[in-house]
Amino acid sequence: MEPAPEAKPAGPCAMVIFGAGGDLTKRLVVPALYNLATSKLLPKDFVLIGVDVADLTTDQWRENLSKMMQSFLAGGGEFTPESIDPSAWDGLIGNMSYLRGDFADDGTFKKLGDVLQKTEDDRHTGGNVLFYLAVADRFFGPVVDKIAAAGLADEQDGKRWRRVIVEKPFGHSLESAKALNQRLLKVLREDQIYRIDHFLGKETVQSIMAIRFANGFFEPIWNRDHVDQVQITVAETVGVERRGKFYEQTGALRDMVPNHLFQLLTMIAMEPPTSFDPDAVRDRKADVMKAIPPASLDCAVRGQYGRGEVEGHPVVDYRHEPDVSPTSSAETYVALKLEIDSWRWAGVPFYLRTGKSMSKRWTEIAIQFRRAPLSIFQGTDVSHMAPNWLVLQIQPDEGISFQFQVKRPGQTVALAPVKSSFAYKDWFPPSANVGYETLIYDCMIGDATLFQRADMVEAGWRIVQPVLDGWAAEKPADFPNYAAGSSGPKAADDLLANDGERSWRPIGNPI
């Protein structure tokens, strides 16, 4: 196998994290920056500035982050490096500084401007700045307004770049998403806004276009003539943990579907782009979203987990989680059936499901191809043929498998389904990855391919808004309706069974 071409380090820049003392910064953003440093992809001239209201000094902030990295190592896990590279870590924290400030205070942004000017002068960042909004979504608009009002978004006629990373949730409804887009676009250009979705940092997800468009045998059968159905599953074993207040206001549909699941769907269903130019790719993904009719209540299932056991550990029901109402109607599970009104996909159902406190942590995209006709096997013992499946497994183990039929050994004609599989870990050297490395690097080099545009965000909310409205108008009468540690409510099984012989693939079915 030929070695992959090496990526070049990003150009000089400063990165400002609003919400520097938060969980997202400590668990994901800073570890991702460390992994970029060990991969030699961080700029040589790089400065990290943390902004938060917490009363910390730069040394205290650095110490907190160092403790978090040590806890990664002590806890193990699939994304952690075996040991910290002291030179890479020391180099990273040596380029960190902390600014205490209230996001509502104009003075905070005046001080930040002074710090950025000093880094430009002393550290040769070229005036390039990446602002990361690792804050609650209610701060997105106000922080961006103040960035712009302080002149920090000004690119000085292209002499420098200024970009903003916005975390999810990007709105809570179609109306709020439109309002947020309008607010941001008053002070920023679309090409300055990077709406981040860490699912798109997974290797298997990034490989979808390569699988489809770099292999001559897939694309000719990637259509309604050959595909029977598509299933997208994002199952989590964790419950809501300490996020009860957030989940009570959000629920599984808002939290997962318009962003994570729809991004996976568009990469499977998009037409071939004319190039890998970011807007060429995003145009095709937007076309998919615009071709999906609004979801019907009849094709939507909601669930809430009750008491059960997950991986051998007892789990309380959702309504007894901290900060959750004992009569809560918030869904912790959602399943949808969608269709795409296009020449390629007309009549092919796309089934989406996601849930918390499920039997296993599992994310996959499964494409079932149409069954071959049985007529050739008349007069044999073959009375049924298992379908062919192409499965893209995203987590916990990234890889691809294909299920097909072979003849069983022996004197009679009998078939058996077998699998051919590929796992990334078996072919490529392991690399520490929290899912944010590629995305942060892409922001630094100005590649927006893996990020949503305003029209894509609004199209996603348009699809799910009728379901949100219907569920808000009628409270569920059967919550909780699935046990923790199960695969979800019976109504989700019925959603597929009503379409004939279809059923969900077992969660945790290995590649």
DRENRO-333145 format. One record per residue (C-alpha): residue number from 1; residue in three letters; x, y, z. Coordinates in steps of 0.5 Angstrom, whole numbers, m for minus. Example, Ala and Ser with C-alpha at 12.3 -4.5 7.8 and 13.67 -1.06 7.14 Angstrom:
% DRENRO-333145
PT	1	ala	25	m9	16
PT	2	ser	27	m2	14
END
This chain:
% DRENRO-333145
PT	1	met	0	0	0
PT	2	glu	3	7	m2
PT	3	pro	4	12	4
PT	4	ala	m2	17	4
PT	5	pro	1	24	2
PT	6	glu	2	28	8
PT	7	ala	m2	34	10
PT	8	lys	1	41	11
PT	9	pro	1	45	17
PT	10	ala	m4	50	17
PT	11	gly	m2	57	16
PT	12	pro	m1	62	22
PT	13	cys	m7	64	26
PT	14	ala	m10	65	33
PT	15	met	m16	61	36
PT	16	val	m20	64	41
PT	17	ile	m25	59	45
PT	18	phe	m31	63	48
PT	19	gly	m33	58	54
PT	20	ala	m26	56	55
PT	21	gly	m27	53	62
PT	22	gly	m33	49	60
PT	23	asp	m33	41	59
PT	24	leu	m33	41	51
PT	25	thr	m26	45	51
PT	26	lys	m23	40	56
PT	27	arg	m26	34	53
PT	28	leu	m26	35	46
PT	29	val	m23	42	43
PT	30	val	m16	42	47
PT	31	pro	m15	34	46
PT	32	ala	m16	35	39
PT	33	leu	m11	41	38
PT	34	tyr	m6	37	42
PT	35	asn	m7	31	37
PT	36	leu	m6	36	31
PT	37	ala	0	38	35
PT	38	thr	3	31	35
PT	39	ser	1	30	28
PT	40	lys	5	37	26
PT	41	leu	m1	40	23
PT	42	leu	m2	46	28
PT	43	pro	1	52	25
PT	44	lys	8	54	27
PT	45	asp	6	61	29
PT	46	phe	0	59	33
PT	47	val	m4	62	40
PT	48	leu	m10	59	44
PT	49	ile	m14	64	48
PT	50	gly	m19	62	53
PT	51	val	m24	67	54
PT	52	asp	m29	65	60
PT	53	val	m33	69	66
PT	54	ala	m29	64	71
PT	55	asp	m24	67	76
PT	56	leu	m18	64	73
PT	57	thr	m11	66	71
PT	58	thr	m7	63	65
PT	59	asp	m3	58	70
PT	60	gln	m9	56	73
PT	61	trp	m13	54	66
PT	62	arg	m7	51	64
PT	63	glu	m7	47	70
PT	64	asn	m14	45	69
PT	65	leu	m13	43	62
PT	66	ser	m7	38	64
PT	67	lys	m11	35	69
PT	68	met	m16	33	64
PT	69	met	m11	30	59
PT	70	gln	m8	26	65
PT	71	ser	m15	23	67
PT	72	phe	m16	21	59
PT	73	leu	m9	17	60
PT	74	ala	m12	14	67
PT	75	gly	m19	12	64
PT	76	gly	m16	9	57
PT	77	gly	m21	9	52
PT	78	glu	m21	8	44
PT	79	phe	m19	16	43
PT	80	thr	m13	17	48
PT	81	pro	m6	17	46
PT	82	glu	m2	12	50
PT	83	ser	2	17	53
PT	84	ile	3	24	52
PT	85	asp	8	27	48
PT	86	pro	12	32	53
PT	87	ser	14	37	47
PT	88	ala	8	37	44
PT	89	trp	4	38	50
PT	90	asp	9	43	53
PT	91	gly	9	47	46
PT	92	leu	1	47	46
PT	93	ile	0	50	53
PT	94	gly	6	55	52
PT	95	asn	2	58	47
PT	96	met	m4	59	51
PT	97	ser	m7	65	55
PT	98	tyr	m13	66	59
PT	99	leu	m18	72	59
PT	100	arg	m23	73	64
PT	101	gly	m29	77	62
PT	102	asp	m37	77	61
PT	103	phe	m39	75	54
PT	104	ala	m44	81	56
PT	105	asp	m39	86	57
PT	106	asp	m37	90	51
PT	107	gly	m30	91	55
PT	108	thr	m29	84	55
PT	109	phe	m28	84	47
PT	110	lys	m24	91	47
PT	111	lys	m19	87	52
PT	112	leu	m19	81	47
PT	113	gly	m18	86	41
PT	114	asp	m12	88	45
PT	115	val	m9	81	46
PT	116	leu	m10	79	39
PT	117	gln	m7	85	36
PT	118	lys	m1	84	41
PT	119	thr	m1	76	39
PT	120	glu	m1	79	31
PT	121	asp	5	83	33
PT	122	asp	9	79	37
PT	123	arg	7	72	35
PT	124	his	7	73	27
PT	125	thr	0	70	27
PT	126	gly	m2	75	21
PT	127	gly	m8	77	24
PT	128	asn	m12	71	22
PT	129	val	m17	69	28
PT	130	leu	m21	63	29
PT	131	phe	m27	64	34
PT	132	tyr	m30	58	37
PT	133	leu	m36	59	41
PT	134	ala	m36	53	46
PT	135	val	m42	56	49
PT	136	ala	m49	55	51
PT	137	asp	m53	57	44
PT	138	arg	m57	63	47
PT	139	phe	m50	66	47
PT	140	phe	m49	65	40
PT	141	gly	m52	71	37
PT	142	pro	m50	76	43
PT	143	val	m42	74	42
PT	144	val	m42	74	35
PT	145	asp	m45	81	35
PT	146	lys	m40	84	40
PT	147	ile	m35	80	36
PT	148	ala	m37	84	30
PT	149	ala	m38	91	34
PT	150	ala	m31	91	37
PT	151	gly	m29	90	29
PT	152	leu	m26	83	31
PT	153	ala	m29	80	25
PT	154	asp	m26	85	20
PT	155	glu	m22	82	15
PT	156	gln	m19	88	12
PT	157	asp	m20	87	5
PT	158	gly	m18	80	5
PT	159	lys	m11	82	8
PT	160	arg	m13	77	14
PT	161	trp	m18	72	15
PT	162	arg	m23	72	21
PT	163	arg	m28	65	22
PT	164	val	m33	63	27
PT	165	ile	m34	56	29
PT	166	val	m41	55	32
PT	167	glu	m43	49	36
PT	168	lys	m50	45	35
PT	169	pro	m56	46	37
PT	170	phe	m57	51	31
PT	171	gly	m64	53	33
PT	172	his	m69	49	36
PT	173	ser	m74	50	31
PT	174	leu	m75	52	24
PT	175	glu	m77	59	26
PT	176	ser	m71	60	31
PT	177	ala	m66	57	26
PT	178	lys	m68	62	21
PT	179	ala	m67	68	26
PT	180	leu	m60	66	28
PT	181	asn	m58	65	21
PT	182	gln	m61	72	20
PT	183	arg	m57	75	26
PT	184	leu	m51	72	24
PT	185	leu	m51	74	17
PT	186	lys	m52	81	19
PT	187	val	m45	81	21
PT	188	leu	m41	76	18
PT	189	arg	m41	73	11
PT	190	glu	m43	66	10
PT	191	asp	m36	63	8
PT	192	gln	m34	66	15
PT	193	ile	m39	61	19
PT	194	tyr	m37	54	20
PT	195	arg	m43	50	23
PT	196	ile	m39	44	26
PT	197	asp	m42	37	27
PT	198	his	m37	32	30
PT	199	phe	m40	26	27
PT	200	leu	m37	29	20
PT	201	gly	m30	28	23
PT	202	lys	m31	20	23
PT	203	glu	m26	17	18
PT	204	thr	m32	12	16
PT	205	val	m36	18	15
PT	206	gln	m31	22	11
PT	207	ser	m30	16	7
PT	208	ile	m37	15	4
PT	209	met	m36	20	m2
PT	210	ala	m29	16	m3
PT	211	ile	m33	9	m3
PT	212	arg	m38	12	m8
PT	213	phe	m34	16	m13
PT	214	ala	m28	12	m13
PT	215	asn	m30	5	m14
PT	216	gly	m34	4	m21
PT	217	phe	m38	m2	m18
PT	218	phe	m42	2	m13
PT	219	glu	m45	8	m16
PT	220	pro	m48	4	m22
PT	221	ile	m52	1	m17
PT	222	trp	m53	6	m12
PT	223	asn	m61	8	m14
PT	224	arg	m68	6	m13
PT	225	asp	m67	0	m18
PT	226	his	m62	m3	m14
PT	227	val	m63	m1	m7
PT	228	asp	m69	m3	m3
PT	229	gln	m68	1	4
PT	230	val	m63	5	8
PT	231	gln	m63	5	15
PT	232	ile	m59	10	19
PT	233	thr	m58	8	27
PT	234	val	m54	12	32
PT	235	ala	m55	8	39
PT	236	glu	m52	11	45
PT	237	thr	m51	7	52
PT	238	val	m51	13	56
PT	239	gly	m57	17	59
PT	240	val	m58	24	60
PT	241	glu	m53	24	65
PT	242	arg	m52	31	68
PT	243	arg	m56	34	62
PT	244	gly	m63	34	65
PT	245	lys	m64	41	64
PT	246	phe	m62	41	57
PT	247	tyr	m66	35	55
PT	248	glu	m72	37	58
PT	249	gln	m72	43	53
PT	250	thr	m69	39	47
PT	251	gly	m71	32	47
PT	252	ala	m67	27	42
PT	253	leu	m70	29	35
PT	254	arg	m68	36	36
PT	255	asp	m61	34	39
PT	256	met	m59	29	34
PT	257	val	m64	29	27
PT	258	pro	m63	36	24
PT	259	asn	m55	35	25
PT	260	his	m52	29	26
PT	261	leu	m57	24	22
PT	262	phe	m59	28	17
PT	263	gln	m51	30	15
PT	264	leu	m50	22	15
PT	265	leu	m57	22	10
PT	266	thr	m54	27	5
PT	267	met	m47	24	4
PT	268	ile	m51	17	2
PT	269	ala	m56	20	m2
PT	270	met	m53	26	m5
PT	271	glu	m51	26	m13
PT	272	pro	m44	26	m15
PT	273	pro	m41	33	m15
PT	274	thr	m37	37	m20
PT	275	ser	m31	37	m16
PT	276	phe	m29	37	m9
PT	277	asp	m30	44	m8
PT	278	pro	m33	46	m2
PT	279	asp	m39	49	m5
PT	280	ala	m40	44	m10
PT	281	val	m41	38	m5
PT	282	arg	m45	42	m1
PT	283	asp	m50	44	m7
PT	284	arg	m51	37	m8
PT	285	lys	m52	36	0
PT	286	ala	m57	41	0
PT	287	asp	m61	39	m6
PT	288	val	m62	32	m2
PT	289	met	m65	36	4
PT	290	lys	m69	40	m1
PT	291	ala	m72	34	m4
PT	292	ile	m75	31	2
PT	293	pro	m82	32	4
PT	294	pro	m84	34	11
PT	295	ala	m84	28	16
PT	296	ser	m91	26	17
PT	297	leu	m93	24	24
PT	298	asp	m95	17	22
PT	299	cys	m88	16	20
PT	300	ala	m85	18	27
PT	301	val	m84	15	33
PT	302	arg	m82	17	40
PT	303	gly	m80	14	46
PT	304	gln	m77	15	53
PT	305	tyr	m73	10	57
PT	306	gly	m76	7	63
PT	307	arg	m72	3	69
PT	308	gly	m67	m3	66
PT	309	glu	m60	m5	65
PT	310	val	m55	m3	61
PT	311	glu	m48	m7	60
PT	312	gly	m50	m10	67
PT	313	his	m51	m4	70
PT	314	pro	m58	m2	73
PT	315	val	m61	5	70
PT	316	val	m66	9	73
PT	317	asp	m72	11	68
PT	318	tyr	m71	18	65
PT	319	arg	m76	21	69
PT	320	his	m72	20	76
PT	321	glu	m66	23	73
PT	322	pro	m63	29	76
PT	323	asp	m67	36	73
PT	324	val	m72	32	70
PT	325	ser	m80	33	71
PT	326	pro	m83	26	74
PT	327	thr	m88	27	69
PT	328	ser	m83	29	63
PT	329	ser	m86	28	56
PT	330	ala	m79	29	53
PT	331	glu	m77	24	48
PT	332	thr	m70	20	49
PT	333	tyr	m71	16	43
PT	334	val	m74	18	36
PT	335	ala	m75	14	29
PT	336	leu	m77	17	23
PT	337	lys	m79	14	16
PT	338	leu	m77	19	10
PT	339	glu	m77	19	3
PT	340	ile	m73	23	m2
PT	341	asp	m77	26	m8
PT	342	ser	m71	25	m14
PT	343	trp	m70	21	m20
PT	344	arg	m65	17	m16
PT	345	trp	m69	15	m10
PT	346	ala	m76	16	m11
PT	347	gly	m80	10	m7
PT	348	val	m74	8	m3
PT	349	pro	m75	9	5
PT	350	phe	m70	12	9
PT	351	tyr	m71	10	16
PT	352	leu	m67	14	22
PT	353	arg	m67	12	29
PT	354	thr	m63	15	35
PT	355	gly	m64	14	42
PT	356	lys	m61	14	49
PT	357	ser	m60	8	54
PT	358	met	m60	3	49
PT	359	ser	m57	m4	49
PT	360	lys	m50	m2	46
PT	361	arg	m46	4	43
PT	362	trp	m47	3	36
PT	363	thr	m47	8	30
PT	364	glu	m48	5	23
PT	365	ile	m51	6	16
PT	366	ala	m54	0	13
PT	367	ile	m56	0	5
PT	368	gln	m60	m6	3
PT	369	phe	m60	m8	m4
PT	370	arg	m66	m11	m7
PT	371	arg	m67	m19	m7
PT	372	ala	m65	m23	m13
PT	373	pro	m71	m27	m17
PT	374	leu	m72	m34	m14
PT	375	ser	m74	m37	m21
PT	376	ile	m67	m40	m22
PT	377	phe	m68	m44	m16
PT	378	gln	m74	m47	m18
PT	379	gly	m74	m54	m16
PT	380	thr	m68	m53	m11
PT	381	asp	m69	m53	m3
PT	382	val	m68	m45	m4
PT	383	ser	m74	m42	m2
PT	384	his	m72	m35	1
PT	385	met	m66	m31	0
PT	386	ala	m63	m26	5
PT	387	pro	m62	m19	3
PT	388	asn	m55	m16	1
PT	389	trp	m53	m11	6
PT	390	leu	m47	m6	5
PT	391	val	m46	m3	12
PT	392	leu	m42	3	14
PT	393	gln	m40	2	21
PT	394	ile	m38	9	24
PT	395	gln	m37	7	32
PT	396	pro	m35	4	36
PT	397	asp	m30	1	31
PT	398	glu	m30	4	24
PT	399	gly	m30	0	18
PT	400	ile	m35	m3	12
PT	401	ser	m38	m10	11
PT	402	phe	m42	m13	5
PT	403	gln	m47	m19	6
PT	404	phe	m48	m23	0
PT	405	gln	m50	m31	m1
PT	406	val	m46	m37	m3
PT	407	lys	m48	m44	m4
PT	408	arg	m47	m48	2
PT	409	pro	m42	m54	1
PT	410	gly	m46	m61	0
PT	411	gln	m50	m64	m5
PT	412	thr	m56	m60	m5
PT	413	val	m57	m53	m7
PT	414	ala	m57	m49	m1
PT	415	leu	m55	m42	0
PT	416	ala	m52	m38	6
PT	417	pro	m51	m31	8
PT	418	val	m43	m29	9
PT	419	lys	m40	m23	10
PT	420	ser	m33	m19	7
PT	421	ser	m31	m14	12
PT	422	phe	m26	m9	13
PT	423	ala	m24	m5	19
PT	424	tyr	m20	1	19
PT	425	lys	m16	m1	25
PT	426	asp	m13	m8	21
PT	427	trp	m11	m4	15
PT	428	phe	m8	3	18
PT	429	pro	m4	5	24
PT	430	pro	m8	8	30
PT	431	ser	m9	15	31
PT	432	ala	m11	19	37
PT	433	asn	m18	22	35
PT	434	val	m24	25	39
PT	435	gly	m27	27	32
PT	436	tyr	m25	34	32
PT	437	glu	m18	34	29
PT	438	thr	m20	34	22
PT	439	leu	m26	39	23
PT	440	ile	m21	44	27
PT	441	tyr	m16	44	22
PT	442	asp	m21	45	16
PT	443	cys	m23	51	19
PT	444	met	m16	53	20
PT	445	ile	m15	52	12
PT	446	gly	m21	55	10
PT	447	asp	m24	48	7
PT	448	ala	m32	48	9
PT	449	thr	m34	42	6
PT	450	leu	m36	38	12
PT	451	phe	m40	44	15
PT	452	gln	m47	46	14
PT	453	arg	m49	52	10
PT	454	ala	m55	56	12
PT	455	asp	m60	53	7
PT	456	met	m58	46	9
PT	457	val	m60	48	17
PT	458	glu	m66	51	15
PT	459	ala	m68	45	10
PT	460	gly	m67	40	16
PT	461	trp	m71	44	21
PT	462	arg	m77	44	15
PT	463	ile	m77	37	15
PT	464	val	m78	36	22
PT	465	gln	m82	42	24
PT	466	pro	m89	38	23
PT	467	val	m87	33	28
PT	468	leu	m84	37	33
PT	469	asp	m91	41	32
PT	470	gly	m95	35	33
PT	471	trp	m92	32	39
PT	472	ala	m92	39	42
PT	473	ala	m100	39	41
PT	474	glu	m101	32	44
PT	475	lys	m97	29	50
PT	476	pro	m95	22	50
PT	477	ala	m99	17	54
PT	478	asp	m95	11	54
PT	479	phe	m88	14	57
PT	480	pro	m84	11	59
PT	481	asn	m85	6	53
PT	482	tyr	m78	2	52
PT	483	ala	m73	m1	58
PT	484	ala	m66	2	59
PT	485	gly	m62	m3	55
PT	486	ser	m67	m5	50
PT	487	ser	m67	m3	42
PT	488	gly	m73	2	43
PT	489	pro	m80	2	43
PT	490	lys	m85	m3	40
PT	491	ala	m88	2	36
PT	492	ala	m81	3	32
PT	493	asp	m81	m4	30
PT	494	asp	m88	m3	28
PT	495	leu	m86	3	23
PT	496	leu	m82	m2	19
PT	497	ala	m86	m8	20
PT	498	asn	m92	m4	17
PT	499	asp	m88	m4	10
PT	500	gly	m88	m11	9
PT	501	glu	m82	m16	11
PT	502	arg	m77	m10	13
PT	503	ser	m74	m10	20
PT	504	trp	m69	m6	24
PT	505	arg	m62	m9	24
PT	506	pro	m60	m12	31
PT	507	ile	m56	m6	34
PT	508	gly	m49	m9	35
PT	509	asn	m49	m13	29
PT	510	pro	m41	m13	28
PT	511	ile	m38	m12	21
END
